Amino acid sequence: MVIMKIIVNGANVELPEGGTVRDAAEKAHLTAPDQAVAATVNGHLRDQWTVLRDGDEISFFNFDDPKGKEVFWHTSAHVLAQAILRLWPKAKPTIGPPIENGFYYDFADLEISDQDFEKIEKEIENVLNENLKTERFEFASKKEAKEAFGQNPYKCELIEGFDETPISAYRQGEFFDLCRGPHLASLNKIKAFKILKTSGAYWRGDSKRQMLKRIYGISFPDRKRLKDYLQFLEEAKKRDHKVLGLALDLFSFREEAPGMPFIHPRGLIVWNRLLEFLRALQGDAGYVEIKTPLMMSKELWERSGHWTHYRENMYTSQVEERDFAIKPMNCPGCMLYYSTAIHSYRELPLRIAEIGHVHRFEASGALNGLFRVRSFHQDDAHLFMLPDQIKSEINNILLLADKIYMTFGLPYRLELSTRPEKSIGTDEDWAIATDGLKGALDDWGHSYRINEGDGAFYGPKIDIHIRDALGRNWQCGTVQLDMSLPQKFALEYVDSDALHKRPVMLHRALFGSIERFFGILVEHFSGKFPFWLSPYQIRIMTVADRHAEYAHELAKRLRAHNLVVDVDASSESVGKKVRTAQLLKTNYMLTVGDKELENGNAALRTRDNVVHGEIDISAFLAKVIEERDTRALMSPYSMNTEAEAK
């Protein structure tokens, strides 16, 4: 018997000739439902039935790894489609990709409602109990593939658009579907399955095409994970920023301006605090701030490349027979600003920030509160530098990012994306750029992940993913090295040798979309903002009408220290007033009655529902001013930190 030596997750394993990836998993004792759900062979994702060769290197990925989830949920989408076709044989499956949390599958000629979910889940259970094996098939030509899927025009259209052959498909039992794979080797790893919701979706996202029925689902390798996920969904529902935004009177949306938020006075308090915080940090870090026009000519967008590659997402207009576009990005405006002067190498690095208002057309079905809008602001910055300044500038950006995210209690992780197949620039340029980014990350000392080939066509990038109180990841911050725009706009500086040279440029955003970051914070804090950010800092409540004058005098005294204070002198009972203030997530509630009026003090109740009794106003002022100025996450009065955090 010929024995092959295989490297499995860095360890040597011996297999007989003809052994497969699945054999290697069994040899390495990676057989639990959540283990070895995906594998790469010599760096490429492969099916578990792939036959190995001597010297192959295998990396197995468990369910908790993104690659593992992708394969697990892609296979699960096929299980869903198989169950649907058993129940509704005339339905036509179209596409069913994995997404961030679970998967969906789109069907033509299918009408179902929430009442059908239980029936679908029972049929899914039947499919899973059959423990079907998955088999990969490959077609040598488009013609051969179209013959196999000739009864489904949607699959044929997809096949026609493929650039490469062979074209692959997968079978599990009677179900046969077009798919690039890979898939689970068998369905017995899927132990828990849930249909989440349905919606309408246009074929290929085109509103002029057919409306399909989209079914969302999620699956796990054990039932506990499903139970935990459903509990997470319930908690997320309570924190929904769209609901809290209305309840707290922070923002709203109107049909007259779809996808373009109205920020209310209370919301603007939060908004302004965010920008004040950002501008103070940027000022300390040596940034200057500019403001560029909202609308600029077609010629500018042709020069930047947006007119060719982003035209369908831009709002355009014609003025005096010239075409203009509302800016979807701030970058070209900053390029024009840089070119207004001749720059010396002594000026570099030059750090230019802009809180730019941009507009991008998003399909109405994709709009989602503040998370996906058509009108938003970006905290962009463009940094121009010498090649040997790349590492230090990225370190400065990472330090700035750390200060920002830690202030909100948002842990984060870093990803470095390297040169894709289609890119501009020389090998030398890319080596310098990538080494600069990687060197900065190494110096920073935090762990980071490398995404090979996932950089922008114009340069490598670092993405910063924050994690909120529910454990969800959000990609907000980004640092991108751009070798394209400085060239397109012929940007130069005069070097020490008197020669004109091209500067290195970094794009940088840390909040990203400020509207989206606002929404993330609403859900992260569940509307219970820390004091410095809160739109409802202090509410003073009267016991009776005779206490109103004192309440307003006290409010005036507190407002003199730039605190957000309002007075509830209504005829409602104190209990009702407290309940109203609690619903607004008010940080501090001060009650004034006869005793407080006589002593010139107030009775304090905090947001964690702890009654502190009568307090000295001067001492209270000193504490809350320190809480505000230090941007503390926790109240100095809090006696129930767990309740306050929730």
C-alpha positions as a printed NumPy array, in Angstrom:
array([[  0.   ,   0.   ,   0.   ],
       [  1.333,   3.421,  -0.969],
       [  1.283,   5.864,   1.951],
       [  0.951,   9.618,   1.432],
       [  2.235,  12.209,   3.857],
       [ -0.257,  15.024,   4.295],
       [  0.04 ,  18.159,   6.433],
       [ -3.212,  18.767,   8.365],
       [ -3.456,  22.076,  10.251],
       [  0.336,  22.085,  10.475],
       [  0.725,  18.49 ,  11.687],
       [  1.921,  15.481,   9.65 ],
       [ -0.701,  12.826,   8.878],
       [ -0.307,   9.617,   6.858],
       [ -3.053,   8.421,   4.496],
       [ -3.251,   5.607,   1.964],
       [ -3.059,   6.592,  -1.689],
       [ -6.46 ,   7.787,  -2.925],
       [ -7.363,   9.266,   0.469],
       [ -9.712,  12.241,   0.516],
       [-10.055,  15.447,   2.509],
       [-12.741,  13.726,   4.57 ],
       [-10.391,  10.839,   5.318],
       [ -7.855,  13.365,   6.579],
       [-10.483,  14.933,   8.853],
       [-11.285,  11.515,  10.33 ],
       [ -7.603,  10.743,  10.762],
       [ -7.188,  14.039,  12.639],
       [-10.296,  13.225,  14.751],
       [-12.167,  16.271,  13.443],
       [-15.553,  14.576,  13.133],
       [-17.882,  16.543,  15.439],
       [-20.721,  18.42 ,  13.678],
       [-19.005,  21.774,  14.219],
       [-15.552,  20.564,  13.141],
       [-13.947,  20.434,   9.686],
       [-16.973,  21.893,   7.915],
       [-14.7  ,  23.499,   5.316],
       [-11.17 ,  22.877,   4.08 ],
       [ -8.523,  24.41 ,   1.901],
       [ -6.041,  22.233,   0.022],
       [ -2.846,  24.113,  -0.761],
       [ -4.701,  27.365,  -0.087],
       [ -7.802,  26.675,  -2.218],
       [-11.264,  25.822,  -0.867],
       [-12.09 ,  22.236,  -1.776],
       [-14.854,  19.69 ,  -1.211],
       [-14.415,  16.949,   1.372],
       [-14.424,  14.307,  -1.398],
       [-11.338,  15.845,  -3.055],
       [ -8.663,  13.176,  -3.6  ],
       [ -5.322,  14.163,  -2.074],
       [ -1.78 ,  13.864,  -3.33 ],
       [  1.393,  13.29 ,  -1.42 ],
       [  2.635,  16.516,   0.209],
       [ -0.709,  18.343,   0.118],
       [ -1.349,  20.852,   2.893],
       [ -4.853,  20.962,   4.361],
       [ -6.331,  23.614,   6.629],
       [ -9.633,  22.656,   8.226],
       [-12.114,  25.282,   9.336],
       [-14.67 ,  24.764,  12.069],
       [-18.126,  26.306,  12.094],
       [-16.911,  29.314,  14.093],
       [-14.565,  30.33 ,  11.271],
       [-16.056,  32.538,   8.511],
       [-15.04 ,  30.02 ,   5.825],
       [-16.716,  27.258,   7.813],
       [-19.949,  29.216,   8.181],
       [-19.962,  30.036,   4.476],
       [-19.8  ,  26.37 ,   3.425],
       [-22.223,  25.285,   6.166],
       [-24.828,  27.889,   5.232],
       [-24.357,  27.469,   1.476],
       [-25.146,  23.772,   1.855],
       [-28.101,  24.661,   4.071],
       [-29.504,  26.925,   1.362],
       [-29.629,  23.863,  -0.912],
       [-31.469,  21.931,   1.819],
       [-34.037,  24.72 ,   1.95 ],
       [-34.456,  24.67 ,  -1.827],
       [-34.821,  20.888,  -1.834],
       [-37.588,  21.074,   0.786],
       [-39.387,  23.851,  -1.111],
       [-39.386,  21.842,  -4.345],
       [-40.755,  18.802,  -2.561],
       [-43.657,  20.902,  -1.26 ],
       [-44.079,  23.197,  -4.285],
       [-42.719,  21.292,  -7.328],
       [-43.571,  24.108,  -9.769],
       [-41.36 ,  26.651,  -7.974],
       [-38.18 ,  27.654,  -9.807],
       [-35.029,  28.064,  -7.69 ],
       [-32.76 ,  30.949,  -8.733],
       [-29.894,  31.807,  -6.339],
       [-29.231,  30.91 ,  -2.69 ],
       [-26.065,  32.43 ,  -1.209],
       [-24.774,  32.427,   2.368],
       [-24.947,  35.84 ,   4.044],
       [-23.533,  37.312,   7.253],
       [-26.053,  35.503,   9.446],
       [-27.443,  32.467,   7.65 ],
       [-28.555,  32.372,   4.047],
       [-31.454,  32.994,   1.714],
       [-32.849,  31.41 ,  -1.414],
       [-34.895,  33.209,  -4.102],
       [-37.678,  31.39 ,  -5.943],
       [-39.839,  32.243,  -8.935],
       [-43.409,  30.94 ,  -9.209],
       [-43.768,  30.555,  -5.439],
       [-46.298,  32.077,  -3.063],
       [-45.908,  31.362,   0.636],
       [-46.479,  33.163,   3.96 ],
       [-45.287,  32.92 ,   7.554],
       [-47.954,  30.274,   8.129],
       [-46.013,  27.911,   5.847],
       [-42.821,  28.048,   7.927],
       [-43.702,  25.105,  10.155],
       [-44.521,  22.937,   7.139],
       [-41.23 ,  23.886,   5.451],
       [-39.223,  23.16 ,   8.599],
       [-40.817,  19.703,   8.916],
       [-39.838,  18.891,   5.336],
       [-36.312,  20.195,   5.995],
       [-36.136,  17.814,   8.956],
       [-37.138,  14.973,   6.627],
       [-34.346,  15.901,   4.222],
       [-31.78 ,  16.04 ,   7.02 ],
       [-32.887,  12.717,   8.469],
       [-32.103,  11.082,   5.12 ],
       [-28.432,  12.041,   5.691],
       [-27.871,  12.574,   1.984],
       [-24.364,  12.805,   0.553],
       [-23.458,  15.748,  -1.654],
       [-21.901,  15.089,  -5.061],
       [-20.127,  17.55 ,  -7.335],
       [-20.604,  17.503, -11.113],
       [-18.766,  19.532, -13.716],
       [-19.932,  20.53 , -17.196],
       [-17.322,  21.024, -19.877],
       [-19.281,  23.739, -21.686],
       [-22.091,  26.254, -21.273],
       [-24.162,  24.264, -23.755],
       [-23.907,  21.121, -21.659],
       [-24.817,  23.027, -18.472],
       [-27.806,  24.737, -20.117],
       [-29.102,  21.386, -21.317],
       [-29.108,  20.163, -17.703],
       [-31.029,  23.243, -16.494],
       [-33.067,  23.917, -19.621],
       [-36.372,  24.03 , -17.721],
       [-35.17 ,  26.907, -15.552],
       [-34.567,  30.184, -17.461],
       [-32.953,  31.792, -14.408],
       [-30.245,  29.141, -14.206],
       [-29.676,  29.375, -17.96 ],
       [-29.204,  33.134, -17.701],
       [-26.618,  32.64 , -14.956],
       [-24.787,  30.031, -17.053],
       [-24.691,  32.361, -20.036],
       [-22.933,  34.986, -17.908],
       [-20.161,  32.663, -16.687],
       [-16.696,  33.407, -18.033],
       [-15.003,  30.145, -17.191],
       [-15.486,  26.416, -17.561],
       [-15.911,  23.893, -16.176],
       [-19.254,  24.893, -14.663],
       [-20.116,  23.013, -11.497],
       [-23.335,  21.725,  -9.951],
       [-24.205,  19.725,  -6.84 ],
       [-26.601,  16.873,  -6.193],
       [-28.062,  15.719,  -2.881],
       [-30.673,  13.05 ,  -3.36 ],
       [-33.116,  14.132,  -6.076],
       [-32.087,  17.803,  -5.795],
       [-29.631,  19.084,  -8.415],
       [-28.489,  22.699,  -8.43 ],
       [-26.027,  24.951, -10.192],
       [-23.337,  25.915,  -7.666],
       [-19.628,  26.682,  -7.472],
       [-19.333,  24.958,  -4.049],
       [-17.762,  23.655,  -1.984],
       [-20.399,  21.93 ,   0.188],
       [-20.534,  19.796,   3.288],
       [-19.734,  16.171,   2.485],
       [-23.049,  15.083,   4.013],
       [-25.999,  16.743,   5.648],
       [-25.599,  15.093,   9.047],
       [-23.586,  18.033,  10.379],
       [-26.718,  20.226,  10.195],
       [-28.485,  19.672,  13.529],
       [-30.685,  22.771,  13.854],
       [-32.527,  24.743,  11.175],
       [-34.887,  27.719,  11.325],
       [-36.832,  29.695,   8.7  ],
       [-36.597,  33.341,   9.742],
       [-38.636,  35.423,   7.306],
       [-39.694,  35.977,   3.715],
       [-39.606,  39.03 ,   1.507],
       [-39.816,  40.065,  -2.113],
       [-36.652,  40.469,  -4.174],
       [-36.099,  41.46 ,  -7.789],
       [-34.21 ,  39.057,  -9.995],
       [-30.574,  40.166,  -9.982],
       [-31.553,  43.234,  -7.949],
       [-33.082,  44.933, -10.996],
       [-36.449,  46.613, -10.333],
       [-37.335,  46.137, -14.009],
       [-37.022,  42.345, -13.678],
       [-39.265,  39.709, -12.114],
       [-40.233,  39.841,  -8.458],
       [-39.149,  36.673,  -6.651],
       [-39.935,  35.2  ,  -3.248],
       [-36.93 ,  35.307,  -0.934],
       [-36.782,  32.954,   2.061],
       [-34.262,  33.608,   4.824],
       [-33.016,  30.843,   7.093],
       [-30.25 ,  29.914,   9.475],
       [-28.743,  26.615,  10.606],
       [-26.288,  25.363,  13.215],
       [-24.327,  22.237,  14.145],
       [-26.223,  21.999,  17.467],
       [-29.561,  23.096,  18.924],
       [-28.073,  25.233,  21.685],
       [-26.529,  27.592,  19.146],
       [-29.909,  27.995,  17.494],
       [-31.562,  28.706,  20.846],
       [-28.886,  31.282,  21.681],
       [-29.265,  32.885,  18.26 ],
       [-33.041,  33.2  ,  18.601],
       [-32.544,  34.825,  22.013],
       [-30.036,  37.172,  20.389],
       [-32.656,  38.122,  17.78 ],
       [-35.139,  38.946,  20.536],
       [-32.6  ,  41.17 ,  22.258],
       [-31.67 ,  42.801,  18.954],
       [-35.354,  43.52 ,  18.342],
       [-35.528,  45.41 ,  21.66 ],
       [-32.5  ,  47.444,  20.616],
       [-33.708,  48.167,  17.063],
       [-32.47 ,  51.674,  16.318],
       [-35.446,  52.37 ,  14.063],
       [-37.836,  51.782,  16.992],
       [-35.664,  53.529,  19.6  ],
       [-34.983,  56.424,  17.22 ],
       [-38.701,  57.224,  17.123],
       [-39.295,  56.524,  20.824],
       [-36.446,  58.844,  21.84 ],
       [-37.312,  61.418,  19.148],
       [-33.835,  61.2  ,  17.584],
       [-34.566,  60.91 ,  13.864],
       [-37.213,  59.985,  11.335],
       [-37.738,  59.178,   7.663],
       [-40.324,  60.598,   5.277],
       [-41.67 ,  59.392,   1.942],
       [-40.86 ,  62.814,   0.52 ],
       [-37.144,  61.979,   0.925],
       [-36.773,  58.18 ,   0.887],
       [-33.579,  56.931,   2.451],
       [-32.601,  60.423,   3.628],
       [-32.88 ,  60.812,   7.417],
       [-34.257,  63.794,   9.291],
       [-32.172,  64.314,  12.449],
       [-34.361,  65.778,  15.229],
       [-33.152,  68.225,  17.925],
       [-32.494,  65.436,  20.432],
       [-30.685,  63.429,  17.771],
       [-28.635,  66.467,  16.852],
       [-27.338,  66.611,  20.421],
       [-25.806,  63.163,  19.908],
       [-24.66 ,  64.093,  16.394],
       [-22.878,  67.254,  17.53 ],
       [-21.209,  65.491,  20.453],
       [-19.826,  62.885,  18.044],
       [-18.425,  65.531,  15.718],
       [-17.008,  67.626,  18.58 ],
       [-15.242,  64.515,  19.873],
       [-13.871,  63.624,  16.434],
       [-12.738,  67.162,  15.617],
       [-10.944,  67.522,  18.956],
       [ -9.024,  64.281,  18.37 ],
       [ -8.201,  65.205,  14.767],
       [ -7.035,  68.659,  15.837],
       [ -4.685,  67.113,  18.381],
       [ -3.422,  64.701,  15.7  ],
       [ -2.49 ,  67.506,  13.293],
       [ -5.397,  67.388,  10.834],
       [ -6.824,  70.359,   8.986],
       [-10.461,  70.338,   7.887],
       [-11.967,  71.428,   4.584],
       [-15.405,  71.599,   3.024],
       [-15.908,  70.88 ,  -0.664],
       [-18.925,  71.47 ,  -2.944],
       [-21.853,  69.077,  -2.872],
       [-22.264,  69.128,  -6.655],
       [-19.483,  69.086,  -9.233],
       [-19.23 ,  68.689, -12.981],
       [-19.325,  65.494, -15.02 ],
       [-15.751,  66.161, -16.17 ],
       [-14.488,  65.8  , -12.602],
       [-16.241,  62.469, -12.133],
       [-14.942,  61.247, -15.496],
       [-11.445,  62.115, -14.406],
       [-11.817,  60.296, -11.079],
       [-13.384,  57.269, -12.788],
       [-16.709,  57.464, -10.944],
       [-18.692,  58.399, -14.054],
       [-17.598,  55.179, -15.744],
       [-17.791,  52.792, -12.799],
       [-20.338,  54.352, -10.414],
       [-22.713,  56.307, -12.65 ],
       [-25.812,  54.232, -11.824],
       [-25.429,  55.087,  -8.114],
       [-25.056,  58.842,  -8.647],
       [-27.66 ,  61.606,  -8.586],
       [-27.172,  63.826, -11.626],
       [-28.504,  67.108, -12.933],
       [-28.012,  69.445, -15.877],
       [-27.319,  73.146, -15.444],
       [-26.766,  75.477, -18.405],
       [-26.359,  72.453, -20.687],
       [-23.593,  70.977, -18.512],
       [-23.89 ,  67.674, -16.643],
       [-23.302,  67.706, -12.905],
       [-23.458,  65.069, -10.178],
       [-24.022,  65.24 ,  -6.437],
       [-20.918,  63.729,  -4.919],
       [-21.126,  60.057,  -3.898],
       [-17.628,  60.302,  -2.389],
       [-15.462,  63.109,  -1.027],
       [-12.139,  62.068,  -2.557],
       [-12.162,  64.049,  -5.855],
       [-12.972,  67.292,  -4.038],
       [ -9.968,  66.818,  -1.787],
       [ -7.779,  66.137,  -4.833],
       [ -8.838,  69.501,  -6.254],
       [ -8.075,  71.196,  -2.934],
       [ -4.578,  69.669,  -2.822],
       [ -3.876,  70.9  ,  -6.36 ],
       [ -4.652,  74.543,  -5.469],
       [ -1.12 ,  75.023,  -4.152],
       [  2.444,  73.882,  -4.793],
       [  3.52 ,  71.624,  -1.929],
       [  6.991,  71.024,  -0.556],
       [  8.214,  67.774,   0.967],
       [  8.559,  69.798,   4.192],
       [  4.735,  70.066,   4.403],
       [  4.276,  66.303,   4.336],
       [  2.575,  64.48 ,   5.846],
       [ -0.447,  66.646,   5.086],
       [ -3.59 ,  65.39 ,   6.848],
       [ -6.822,  66.763,   5.353],
       [-10.188,  65.885,   6.907],
       [-13.722,  66.51 ,   5.673],
       [-17.122,  65.734,   7.178],
       [-18.579,  65.344,   3.693],
       [-22.255,  65.003,   2.856],
       [-22.587,  62.39 ,   0.1  ],
       [-25.493,  60.841,  -1.799],
       [-25.67 ,  57.381,  -3.341],
       [-28.643,  55.764,  -4.983],
       [-29.57 ,  52.554,  -3.174],
       [-32.451,  50.324,  -4.239],
       [-35.488,  50.971,  -2.058],
       [-35.523,  47.352,  -0.914],
       [-31.989,  47.712,   0.452],
       [-32.748,  50.736,   2.657],
       [-32.563,  49.961,   6.368],
       [-32.961,  52.802,   8.852],
       [-29.659,  54.579,   9.424],
       [-27.705,  51.476,   8.429],
       [-28.37 ,  51.825,   4.691],
       [-29.383,  55.269,   3.447],
       [-29.101,  57.384,   0.323],
       [-27.868,  60.553,   2.017],
       [-25.142,  60.42 ,   4.647],
       [-22.002,  62.032,   6.004],
       [-18.536,  60.48 ,   6.013],
       [-15.645,  61.395,   8.287],
       [-13.18 ,  61.157,   5.437],
       [ -9.561,  62.151,   5.57 ],
       [ -6.874,  62.041,   2.921],
       [ -3.271,  61.952,   4.043],
       [ -0.496,  62.889,   1.612],
       [  3.003,  61.713,   2.506],
       [  6.423,  60.477,   1.492],
       [  6.909,  56.719,   1.008],
       [  8.96 ,  56.402,   4.2  ],
       [  6.156,  58.018,   6.218],
       [  3.554,  55.317,   5.472],
       [  4.221,  53.206,   8.547],
       [  4.212,  56.077,  11.06 ],
       [  1.063,  57.619,   9.58 ],
       [ -0.818,  54.331,   9.754],
       [  0.305,  53.907,  13.34 ],
       [ -1.093,  57.359,  14.103],
       [ -4.397,  56.421,  12.449],
       [ -4.616,  53.19 ,  14.45 ],
       [ -3.938,  55.135,  17.646],
       [ -6.748,  57.539,  16.718],
       [ -9.079,  54.619,  15.964],
       [ -8.263,  53.005,  19.308],
       [ -9.096,  56.218,  21.195],
       [-12.415,  56.526,  19.385],
       [-13.655,  52.948,  19.663],
       [-12.517,  52.433,  23.255],
       [-14.381,  55.575,  24.296],
       [-17.609,  53.844,  23.242],
       [-16.626,  50.461,  24.681],
       [-16.341,  48.939,  21.206],
       [-13.625,  46.291,  20.881],
       [-12.311,  45.843,  17.355],
       [-10.261,  43.61 ,  15.083],
       [ -8.073,  44.436,  12.091],
       [ -7.844,  42.947,   8.609],
       [ -5.173,  43.595,   5.974],
       [ -6.316,  43.089,   2.379],
       [ -3.61 ,  42.637,  -0.235],
       [ -3.258,  43.036,  -4.015],
       [ -6.103,  41.609,  -6.102],
       [ -5.612,  40.046,  -9.527],
       [ -6.96 ,  43.146, -11.283],
       [ -5.001,  46.135, -10.035],
       [ -2.978,  49.136, -11.131],
       [  0.574,  50.059, -10.217],
       [  3.925,  48.311, -10.376],
       [  5.045,  45.374,  -8.278],
       [  7.462,  47.721,  -6.543],
       [  4.663,  50.179,  -5.656],
       [  2.531,  47.396,  -4.236],
       [  5.431,  45.925,  -2.268],
       [  6.219,  49.294,  -0.669],
       [  2.545,  49.958,   0.088],
       [  1.787,  46.5  ,   1.486],
       [  4.987,  46.383,   3.533],
       [  4.114,  49.796,   4.968],
       [  0.671,  48.653,   6.063],
       [  1.91 ,  45.309,   7.355],
       [  4.804,  46.915,   9.181],
       [  2.453,  49.355,  10.882],
       [  0.172,  46.514,  11.973],
       [  3.145,  44.514,  13.282],
       [  4.357,  47.541,  15.259],
       [  0.849,  48.127,  16.598],
       [  1.035,  44.78 ,  18.344],
       [ -2.598,  43.703,  17.922],
       [ -3.459,  40.493,  16.121],
       [ -4.768,  40.927,  12.595],
       [ -6.018,  38.806,   9.739],
       [ -4.671,  38.888,   6.174],
       [ -7.195,  38.699,   3.328],
       [ -5.069,  37.745,   0.352],
       [ -6.167,  39.421,  -2.875],
       [ -9.045,  41.361,  -1.293],
       [ -7.541,  44.843,  -1.544],
       [ -8.895,  47.631,  -3.725],
       [ -7.668,  47.751,  -7.325],
       [ -5.763,  50.932,  -6.466],
       [ -4.005,  49.764,  -3.301],
       [ -3.95 ,  47.579,  -0.171],
       [ -6.167,  48.449,   2.791],
       [ -6.763,  47.875,   6.482],
       [-10.371,  47.359,   7.57 ],
       [-11.401,  47.843,  11.187],
       [-14.328,  45.746,  12.44 ],
       [-15.936,  46.842,  15.704],
       [-17.989,  44.521,  17.942],
       [-21.097,  45.836,  19.7  ],
       [-22.767,  44.801,  22.968],
       [-24.587,  41.952,  21.203],
       [-21.381,  40.574,  19.722],
       [-22.199,  41.757,  16.195],
       [-19.344,  42.888,  13.976],
       [-19.542,  46.109,  11.965],
       [-16.985,  47.252,   9.431],
       [-16.69 ,  50.99 ,  10.075],
       [-13.1  ,  52.123,   9.925],
       [-10.875,  51.736,   6.891],
       [ -7.387,  52.806,   5.859],
       [ -6.739,  52.522,   2.125],
       [ -3.558,  53.287,   0.273],
       [ -4.415,  54.799,  -3.123],
       [ -2.01 ,  54.819,  -6.047],
       [ -4.724,  55.829,  -8.541],
       [ -6.182,  59.229,  -7.654],
       [ -2.84 ,  61.045,  -7.154],
       [ -1.921,  59.868, -10.643],
       [ -5.284,  60.776, -12.233],
       [ -5.159,  64.268, -10.745],
       [ -1.411,  64.679, -11.379],
       [ -0.744,  65.537,  -7.728],
       [  2.841,  66.473,  -6.936],
       [  5.177,  67.809,  -4.3  ],
       [  8.64 ,  69.308,  -4.66 ],
       [ 11.204,  67.003,  -3.06 ],
       [ 14.514,  67.933,  -1.432],
       [ 16.265,  67.367,  -4.757],
       [ 13.946,  69.985,  -6.385],
       [ 12.241,  67.311,  -8.489],
       [  8.461,  67.058,  -8.727],
       [  7.247,  63.732,  -7.358],
       [  3.96 ,  61.949,  -6.745],
       [  2.847,  61.805,  -3.082],
       [  1.644,  58.613,  -1.432],
       [ -1.989,  58.996,  -0.371],
       [ -4.071,  57.27 ,   2.301],
       [ -7.866,  57.354,   2.489],
       [ -9.078,  57.141,   6.062],
       [-12.52 ,  56.927,   7.698],
       [-13.181,  55.901,  11.315],
       [-16.873,  56.476,  11.956],
       [-17.412,  55.648,   8.288],
       [-20.967,  56.758,   7.629],
       [-21.803,  58.951,  10.643],
       [-25.489,  58.091,  10.257],
       [-24.691,  54.376,  10.34 ],
       [-22.369,  54.806,  13.326],
       [-25.148,  56.726,  15.097],
       [-27.498,  53.788,  14.508],
       [-24.88 ,  51.318,  15.755],
       [-24.467,  53.341,  18.959],
       [-28.228,  53.454,  19.547],
       [-28.309,  49.639,  19.443],
       [-24.993,  49.162,  21.259],
       [-26.215,  51.229,  24.217],
       [-29.864,  50.177,  23.788],
       [-30.683,  53.893,  23.816],
       [-28.976,  54.321,  27.219],
       [-26.244,  56.677,  26.076],
       [-23.332,  57.511,  28.374],
       [-23.831,  60.894,  30.003],
       [-21.534,  62.89 ,  27.71 ],
       [-23.407,  61.669,  24.625],
       [-26.921,  61.532,  26.063],
       [-29.755,  63.601,  24.559],
       [-31.592,  63.306,  27.9  ],
       [-29.016,  64.025,  30.585],
       [-31.047,  65.47 ,  33.464],
       [-34.787,  65.865,  34.057],
       [-36.111,  67.887,  37.003],
       [-39.579,  66.854,  38.221],
       [-41.865,  68.832,  40.511],
       [-44.011,  67.347,  43.255],
       [-46.564,  70.195,  43.044],
       [-47.13 ,  73.427,  41.139],
       [-45.55 ,  75.499,  43.929],
       [-42.193,  73.85 ,  43.193],
       [-42.089,  74.868,  39.518],
       [-40.249,  78.168,  40.005],
       [-37.458,  76.486,  41.959],
       [-37.254,  73.695,  39.376],
       [-36.735,  76.198,  36.554],
       [-34.13 ,  78.128,  38.587],
       [-32.281,  74.87 ,  39.218],
       [-32.452,  73.972,  35.524],
       [-30.973,  77.349,  34.615],
       [-28.135,  76.79 ,  37.076],
       [-27.337,  73.397,  35.57 ],
       [-27.63 ,  74.583,  31.965],
       [-25.013,  77.233,  32.692],
       [-22.545,  74.344,  32.704],
       [-23.605,  73.247,  29.211],
       [-25.723,  70.352,  30.472],
       [-28.891,  69.091,  28.758],
       [-31.655,  69.759,  31.283],
       [-35.433,  69.877,  31.019],
       [-38.229,  70.321,  33.529],
       [-41.389,  68.273,  33.951],
       [-43.76 ,  70.577,  35.837],
       [-46.885,  68.878,  34.515],
       [-49.831,  67.925,  36.72 ],
       [-49.002,  64.204,  36.471],
       [-48.028,  62.246,  39.581],
       [-44.344,  61.934,  40.451],
       [-44.531,  58.206,  39.685],
       [-45.846,  58.935,  36.186],
       [-43.152,  61.567,  35.642],
       [-40.446,  59.121,  36.688],
       [-41.833,  56.488,  34.333],
       [-41.832,  58.971,  31.424],
       [-38.218,  59.972,  32.142],
       [-37.183,  56.313,  32.34 ],
       [-38.747,  55.566,  28.96 ],
       [-36.588,  58.358,  27.53 ],
       [-33.497,  56.697,  29.095],
       [-32.788,  59.857,  31.12 ],
       [-29.478,  59.581,  32.964],
       [-30.47 ,  61.529,  36.083],
       [-33.888,  62.4  ,  37.517],
       [-34.039,  65.152,  40.134],
       [-37.25 ,  65.541,  42.153],
       [-38.016,  68.777,  44.007],
       [-40.666,  69.077,  46.742],
       [-41.094,  71.111,  49.915],
       [-38.021,  69.697,  51.652],
       [-35.766,  70.143,  48.611],
       [-37.083,  73.674,  48.088],
       [-36.308,  74.556,  51.706],
       [-32.797,  73.08 ,  51.611],
       [-31.924,  74.225,  48.089],
       [-31.225,  70.627,  47.003],
       [-32.958,  67.84 ,  45.056],
       [-33.738,  64.138,  45.428],
       [-31.766,  62.005,  42.956],
       [-32.868,  58.882,  41.099],
       [-30.497,  57.35 ,  38.55 ],
       [-31.266,  55.531,  35.325],
       [-30.534,  52.155,  36.915],
       [-33.593,  52.905,  39.103],
       [-31.628,  53.489,  42.311],
       [-33.042,  56.19 ,  44.608],
       [-30.181,  58.132,  46.198],
       [-32.325,  60.543,  48.19 ],
       [-31.511,  64.185,  48.801],
       [-28.182,  65.317,  47.337],
       [-26.159,  68.512,  47.405],
       [-26.452,  70.258,  44.034],
       [-22.86 ,  71.514,  43.995],
       [-21.495,  68.034,  44.68 ],
       [-23.824,  66.59 ,  42.028],
       [-22.626,  69.177,  39.514],
       [-18.982,  68.361,  40.15 ],
       [-19.588,  64.646,  39.618],
       [-21.595,  64.905,  36.395],
       [-19.245,  67.5  ,  34.892],
       [-16.337,  65.143,  35.5  ],
       [-18.4  ,  62.273,  34.059],
       [-19.081,  64.337,  30.943],
       [-15.575,  65.71 ,  30.485],
       [-13.909,  62.295,  30.895],
       [-16.513,  60.7  ,  28.6  ],
       [-17.05 ,  57.988,  31.186],
       [-19.043,  54.914,  30.153],
       [-20.369,  54.33 ,  33.671],
       [-22.167,  56.697,  36.031],
       [-20.345,  57.556,  39.281],
       [-23.715,  57.105,  40.993],
       [-24.416,  53.7  ,  39.511],
       [-24.943,  51.01 ,  42.154],
       [-25.986,  48.361,  39.658],
       [-23.38 ,  48.23 ,  36.924],
       [-24.938,  45.202,  35.235],
       [-28.352,  46.875,  34.95 ],
       [-26.741,  50.117,  33.724],
       [-24.786,  48.234,  31.051],
       [-27.931,  46.535,  29.799]])
